[in-house]
Amino acid sequence: MNQQAKGRAGAAWALVITSVAGFMAALDNLVVTTALPSIRESLGGEMEELEWTVNAYTLTFAVLLMFGAALGDRFGRRRLFLAGLTVFTGASAAAALSPGIGELIAFRAVQGVGAAIMMPLTLTLLTAAVEPARRGAALGVFGAATGLAVAGGPLIGGSLTEHISWQWIFWLNVPIGLLLLPLARFRLAESYAPGARLDVPGTLLVSGGLFGIVYGLVNANTDGWTSPTVLTSLIAGTALLGAFVRHGFRSRKPMLPMRLFRDRAFFGINIASMLMYLGMFGAIFLLSQYFQSVLGYSPTEAGLRMLPWTGMPMIVAPIAGVLSDRFGGRPVVVTGLALQAVGLTLFALVVAPDASYVSQLPGLIIGGVGMALYFAPAASLVMSSVRPGDQGIASGANNALREVGGALGVAVLTTVFAAQGGLESARSFTDGTVPALWIGSGVVALAALVALLIPGRRAAGTQGPAAVSAGTATRAEESVSVPA
């Protein structure tokens, strides 16, 4: 086999390995949602514990994402990818064997650690293995795999829960992980980034700050907003996040340089992304349970009925990409966010103990179209807002902020739910869900307003060749920036 053929074979193996690994990590963001009623029935627990089965994963994933990438740069990307995959696979098995809700939450957090190490290195390893002329197509396949995981997460979780057991949403990862480990060891090339620096203080500050705020929000309705535990958590979390922002301005090489947020485009798309995920994740968390606990659908039926929302980006994204090329990224993103807000509003208007699925379809479809319009140009807007040398940090920051938004969304919207309703009856559940959806809609509408800060095409054209080349070079990555 000549050198060129070997290179193509290596690139093909890298594409398969990284795409499957990315699929697993993305799948575990939403695969749990349709299994929550079954988990509650099997292991017990209140709404607060159910929140943590989702947030334990998304929080550790979010705060360690950039740290995991830096570890790979310094100690070897293949080596750390193998370590992350091992942790993720082992934690999946442990989650499936959990005897109680507390153990499940703990192993979900460990899963998030493994995903945070594994996920950012998938793109780095894939990019290094594929020659530049074929890189766009390879990134497109990778993005399609992660997009399929997001679209199919509720359906896959529901089907496994209904036809086997909820434990199989975690067992599914084990044989796949065990198969990928030897393939990654012998088929991926090792690579490093000389001089990579780890920001341990920044990681500790942001981890402690986010945990404090989410912990306070989750326990506020149970313990009371003025209880010492809740107040201490919220105040300490806010203080630590403030220290993290200060660290980002003053440190020589912080994990998230705050100078990047001085750029209107970077600030607008990243804050809009965080707000969008806040509204979307919180809504999916509640609606997946509403379909089962109130309307009586099976887990599989609930997953199928969510497909017009979660699966719409797979259909509309190519059209959104064409619109973005023609009109620029800002109007497409703003329109997408506005449509998502409208979709949540329509849902809030029809949610009831006896609501028909036909009445819910407009909200699902419009929200799904809005999600697709947001995803298509978002990656290009992020990458074109920074210098080429900052693109790795910018991509990591965007992914981390989206995951943070998702964790906060589950915490905030469930806090609203618990204050206005509960799990006692169908009426109580809808009484809590409706105001939570209104809040979610308002947050996504705010994201649309924030996205207006992004400069239009004409203004962006004055940024110079660096920004333009960054946007062109990363067009292939547009499909990658689906929810991880």
C-alpha positions in Angstrom: 0.0 0.0 0.0 1.5 3.4 -1.0 1.7 6.4 1.3 -1.3 8.1 -0.2 -3.5 5.0 0.2 -2.3 4.6 3.8 -3.2 8.3 4.5 -6.7 7.8 3.1 -7.2 4.6 5.2 -6.0 6.4 8.3 -8.3 9.3 7.6 -11.3 6.9 7.1 -10.5 5.2 10.4 -10.2 8.5 12.2 -13.6 9.6 10.8 -15.3 6.5 11.9 -13.7 6.5 15.4 -14.3 10.2 16.1 -17.8 10.3 14.7 -18.9 7.3 16.8 -17.3 8.8 19.9 -18.9 12.2 19.2 -22.3 10.4 18.7 -22.1 8.8 22.1 -21.1 12.0 23.9 -23.9 14.1 22.2 -26.5 11.3 22.7 -26.0 11.3 26.5 -27.1 15.0 26.7 -30.7 14.2 25.8 -31.0 10.4 25.9 -32.0 10.5 29.6 -34.9 12.9 29.2 -37.5 10.4 28.0 -36.3 7.8 30.6 -36.9 10.2 33.6 -40.3 8.9 34.6 -39.1 5.3 34.5 -36.0 6.3 36.5 -38.1 8.0 39.1 -40.4 4.9 39.4 -37.4 2.6 39.7 -35.0 4.5 41.9 -37.3 7.0 43.6 -36.3 10.6 44.0 -38.0 14.0 43.6 -37.8 16.5 40.8 -34.6 17.9 42.3 -32.8 14.5 42.0 -34.1 14.1 38.4 -32.6 17.5 37.6 -29.2 16.4 38.7 -29.3 13.2 36.5 -29.2 15.7 33.6 -27.2 18.5 35.2 -24.5 16.4 36.7 -23.5 15.4 33.1 -23.9 18.8 31.4 -22.2 20.7 34.2 -19.0 18.6 34.4 -19.0 18.5 30.5 -19.2 22.2 30.3 -16.7 23.3 32.9 -14.0 20.7 31.9 -14.4 21.0 28.1 -11.6 23.5 27.5 -9.5 21.9 30.3 -9.8 18.5 28.6 -8.6 20.0 25.3 -5.6 21.6 27.0 -4.7 18.2 28.6 -4.7 16.6 25.2 -2.6 19.3 23.7 0.0 18.9 26.5 0.1 15.2 27.2 -1.0 13.7 23.9 -4.3 13.9 22.1 -4.7 10.2 21.4 -3.6 9.3 24.9 -6.1 11.7 26.5 -8.8 10.6 24.1 -8.3 7.0 25.2 -8.4 8.1 28.8 -11.6 10.1 28.3 -13.2 7.2 26.4 -12.3 4.8 29.1 -13.8 7.0 31.9 -16.9 7.5 29.8 -17.4 3.8 29.1 -16.7 2.8 32.7 -19.0 5.4 34.1 -21.8 4.3 31.7 -21.6 0.8 33.0 -21.6 2.1 36.6 -24.6 4.3 35.9 -26.5 1.3 34.5 -25.7 -0.6 37.7 -26.7 2.2 40.1 -28.7 1.0 43.0 -30.1 4.4 43.9 -30.6 7.9 42.5 -27.6 9.3 44.4 -25.3 6.8 42.8 -26.8 7.5 39.4 -26.1 11.2 39.8 -22.5 10.6 40.8 -21.8 8.3 37.9 -23.5 10.8 35.5 -21.0 13.4 36.7 -18.1 11.0 36.0 -19.6 10.4 32.5 -19.4 14.1 32.0 -15.7 14.2 32.9 -15.0 11.5 30.4 -17.0 13.3 27.7 -15.3 16.6 28.4 -11.9 15.0 27.8 -13.0 12.9 24.8 -15.2 15.3 22.9 -12.9 18.3 22.1 -10.2 15.9 21.0 -12.4 14.2 18.4 -12.3 17.2 16.1 -8.5 17.8 16.7 -7.7 14.2 15.9 -10.0 14.2 12.9 -8.6 17.4 11.5 -5.0 16.2 11.9 -5.8 12.9 10.1 -7.7 14.3 7.1 -5.9 16.2 4.3 -7.2 19.8 3.8 -8.9 19.1 0.5 -11.2 16.4 2.1 -11.5 18.1 5.5 -14.8 19.8 4.8 -16.6 16.6 3.8 -15.2 14.8 6.9 -16.3 17.5 9.3 -19.7 17.4 7.6 -20.0 13.6 8.3 -18.9 14.2 11.9 -21.5 17.0 12.3 -24.2 14.8 10.8 -23.4 12.1 13.4 -23.6 14.4 16.4 -26.8 16.0 14.9 -28.3 12.6 14.5 -27.5 11.9 18.2 -29.3 15.1 19.3 -32.3 14.4 17.0 -32.6 10.8 18.1 -31.7 11.2 21.8 -35.3 11.3 23.1 -36.4 8.6 20.7 -33.5 6.2 21.4 -33.9 6.7 25.1 -37.6 6.2 25.0 -37.3 3.0 22.9 -34.7 1.4 25.0 -36.6 2.3 28.2 -39.9 0.9 26.9 -38.7 -2.2 25.2 -35.8 -3.3 27.5 -35.2 -1.1 30.5 -33.9 2.4 31.3 -30.5 1.0 32.3 -29.9 0.2 28.6 -29.6 3.9 27.8 -26.2 3.5 29.6 -25.4 -0.1 28.7 -25.6 1.0 25.0 -22.3 2.9 25.4 -20.3 0.0 26.9 -19.8 -2.4 23.9 -19.3 0.6 21.6 -16.7 2.1 23.9 -14.9 -1.3 24.3 -14.8 -1.6 20.5 -13.5 1.9 20.0 -10.6 1.7 22.5 -8.4 -0.8 20.6 -9.3 0.9 17.3 -8.3 4.3 18.6 -5.1 2.9 20.1 -3.8 1.4 16.9 -5.5 3.5 14.2 -5.1 7.1 15.5 -1.9 9.0 15.3 -0.5 10.8 18.4 -0.1 14.5 18.3 0.8 17.4 20.7 0.7 21.1 20.9 4.0 22.3 22.3 3.8 24.9 25.0 0.2 24.1 25.9 -0.7 25.5 29.4 -3.3 24.3 31.8 -5.4 26.9 33.6 -6.1 25.0 36.9 -7.2 28.1 38.9 -9.7 29.1 36.2 -11.1 25.6 36.0 -11.6 25.5 39.8 -13.2 28.9 39.9 -15.7 28.3 37.1 -16.5 24.8 38.4 -17.2 26.0 41.9 -19.1 29.0 40.8 -21.5 27.1 38.4 -22.0 24.3 40.9 -22.9 26.8 43.7 -25.5 28.6 41.5 -27.1 25.5 40.1 -27.1 23.8 43.6 -28.9 26.9 45.1 -31.5 27.0 42.3 -32.2 23.3 42.5 -32.7 23.4 46.3 -34.4 26.8 46.5 -38.0 25.5 46.5 -37.3 22.7 48.9 -35.2 24.5 51.5 -36.5 28.1 50.9 -34.9 31.0 49.1 -33.8 32.5 52.4 -32.3 29.3 53.9 -28.6 29.5 54.8 -27.7 26.7 52.4 -29.4 28.2 49.4 -28.2 31.8 50.1 -24.6 30.6 50.8 -24.6 28.6 47.6 -25.9 31.4 45.4 -23.7 34.1 46.9 -20.6 31.9 46.9 -21.3 30.7 43.3 -21.7 34.3 42.1 -18.5 35.4 43.9 -16.5 32.6 42.3 -17.8 33.4 38.8 -16.9 37.0 39.4 -13.4 35.9 40.4 -13.3 33.7 37.2 -14.2 36.8 35.1 -11.4 38.8 36.8 -9.0 35.9 36.3 -9.9 35.9 32.6 -8.9 39.5 32.3 -5.7 39.3 34.4 -4.2 35.9 33.8 -1.5 35.6 31.1 -3.1 32.5 29.5 -6.6 31.9 30.9 -8.9 29.1 29.7 -11.4 31.8 28.6 -9.8 35.1 27.7 -12.3 37.8 28.6 -10.8 40.1 26.0 -12.7 38.1 23.4 -16.0 39.4 24.7 -15.0 43.0 23.8 -15.8 42.0 20.3 -19.6 42.6 19.5 -19.8 39.6 17.3 -18.2 37.2 19.8 -20.2 38.6 22.7 -23.5 38.5 20.7 -23.4 35.0 19.4 -22.0 33.4 22.6 -24.4 35.0 25.0 -27.3 34.4 22.6 -26.2 30.7 22.4 -26.1 30.4 26.2 -29.6 31.9 26.5 -31.0 29.8 23.7 -29.8 26.6 25.4 -31.2 27.8 28.7 -34.7 28.0 27.3 -34.5 25.0 25.0 -32.9 22.4 27.5 -35.2 23.4 30.3 -38.3 23.1 28.1 -37.2 19.6 26.7 -36.6 18.4 30.3 -40.2 19.3 31.3 -42.0 18.4 28.1 -40.5 15.0 27.8 -42.0 14.2 31.2 -45.3 16.0 30.3 -45.8 13.7 27.3 -45.5 10.6 29.6 -46.7 11.6 33.0 -49.7 13.8 31.9 -50.7 12.7 28.4 -49.9 9.0 29.0 -47.6 8.3 26.1 -45.1 5.5 26.3 -41.4 6.5 26.3 -41.1 5.5 22.6 -44.2 7.5 21.7 -42.9 10.5 23.6 -39.6 10.4 21.8 -41.4 10.1 18.4 -43.6 13.1 19.2 -40.6 15.2 20.0 -39.0 14.5 16.6 -40.6 17.5 14.8 -38.7 19.7 17.3 -35.4 17.9 17.9 -35.1 16.4 14.4 -36.0 19.4 12.3 -32.4 20.7 12.1 -31.4 17.7 10.1 -34.0 18.7 7.4 -33.8 22.5 7.5 -30.1 23.1 8.1 -29.1 22.9 4.4 -31.7 25.5 3.5 -30.5 27.6 6.5 -26.9 27.4 5.2 -28.0 28.7 1.8 -29.9 31.6 3.4 -26.9 32.4 5.5 -24.6 32.5 2.5 -27.1 34.9 0.7 -28.2 37.2 3.5 -25.4 36.8 6.2 -25.4 35.0 9.5 -27.0 37.6 11.7 -30.5 37.8 10.2 -30.7 33.9 10.0 -29.7 33.5 13.6 -32.0 36.2 14.8 -34.9 34.8 12.8 -34.2 31.3 14.2 -34.1 32.5 17.8 -37.4 34.4 17.3 -39.1 31.4 15.8 -37.9 29.2 18.8 -39.4 31.8 21.1 -42.7 31.7 19.1 -42.6 27.8 19.3 -42.3 27.8 23.1 -45.1 30.4 23.3 -47.4 28.3 21.2 -46.6 25.3 23.4 -47.3 27.4 26.6 -50.7 28.3 25.2 -51.9 24.7 24.5 -50.3 22.7 27.4 -53.2 21.1 29.4 -54.0 17.8 30.9 -56.0 16.8 27.9 -54.1 18.6 25.1 -54.2 16.8 21.7 -51.0 16.2 19.8 -52.4 18.1 16.8 -52.6 21.3 18.9 -48.9 20.8 19.9 -47.6 20.3 16.4 -47.3 24.0 15.4 -45.1 24.8 18.5 -42.9 21.7 17.8 -42.4 22.5 14.1 -41.9 26.2 14.4 -39.5 25.7 17.3 -37.6 23.0 15.3 -37.3 25.3 12.3 -36.0 28.0 14.5 -33.4 25.7 16.0 -32.2 24.7 12.5 -31.9 28.4 11.4 -29.8 29.1 14.5 -27.4 26.1 14.2 -26.5 26.6 10.5 -24.6 29.9 10.7 -23.7 29.9 14.5 -20.3 28.2 14.1 -19.2 30.5 11.3 -20.2 33.5 13.3 -18.2 32.3 16.3 -15.1 31.5 14.4 -15.1 34.6 12.1 -15.4 36.9 15.2 -11.8 36.1 16.4 -8.3 35.9 14.9 -7.2 32.5 13.5 -5.0 32.0 16.5 -7.9 32.2 18.9 -10.3 29.9 16.9 -9.6 26.9 19.2 -10.4 28.9 22.3 -13.4 30.4 20.7 -14.9 27.1 19.6 -14.3 25.6 23.1 -15.8 28.7 24.8 -19.0 28.5 22.6 -19.5 24.8 23.4 -18.9 25.3 27.1 -21.3 28.3 27.3 -24.0 26.3 25.5 -23.6 23.4 28.0 -23.7 25.9 30.9 -26.9 27.4 29.4 -28.4 23.9 29.2 -27.6 23.1 32.9 -28.9 26.5 34.0 -32.1 26.0 31.9 -33.0 22.8 33.6 -32.3 24.4 37.0 -34.2 27.6 36.4 -37.2 26.3 34.6 -37.7 23.4 37.1 -37.4 26.0 39.9 -40.3 27.8 38.3 -42.2 24.5 37.8 -41.8 23.6 41.4 -42.9 27.0 42.7 -46.2 26.8 40.6 -46.9 23.1 40.4 -45.6 19.7 41.1 -45.8 15.9 40.4 -48.9 15.2 42.4 -51.4 15.2 39.5 -51.8 16.0 35.8 -53.3 19.4 36.7 -50.5 20.2 39.1 -47.9 19.2 36.5 -49.4 21.5 33.8 -49.8 24.3 36.3 -46.0 24.2 36.8 -45.1 23.6 33.2 -47.0 26.5 31.6 -45.2 29.4 33.5 -41.9 27.6 33.0 -42.5 27.5 29.2 -43.3 31.3 29.3 -40.0 31.9 31.0 -38.2 29.8 28.5 -39.9 31.6 25.6 -38.9 35.0 27.2 -35.3 33.9 27.6 -35.0 32.7 24.0 -36.6 36.0 22.8 -33.9 37.8 24.8 -31.4 35.7 23.0 -32.8 37.0 19.7 -32.3 40.6 20.9 -28.8 39.9 22.0 -28.0 38.4 18.6 -28.8 41.8 17.1 -25.5 43.0 18.5 -23.7 40.8 15.9 -22.5 43.1 13.1 -24.2 42.7 9.8 -22.5 41.5 6.6 -21.4 45.0 5.6 -19.9 45.8 9.1 -18.3 42.4 9.3 -16.6 43.0 5.9 -14.6 45.8 7.5 -12.9 43.5 10.0 -10.1 42.6 7.6 -8.9 39.5 5.9 -8.2 37.5 9.1 -11.8 37.5 10.0 -12.9 36.7 6.5 -10.5 33.8 6.1 -11.5 32.5 9.5 -15.1 32.3 8.4 -14.2 30.7 5.1 -11.9 28.2 6.6 -14.5 27.0 9.1 -17.6 26.8 6.9 -17.2 23.1 7.1 -17.6 23.3 10.8 -21.1 24.8 10.7 -22.7 21.4 10.9 -20.5 20.4 13.9 -22.0 23.0 16.2 -25.1 21.1 17.1 -25.9 20.5 20.8 -23.1 18.3 22.2 
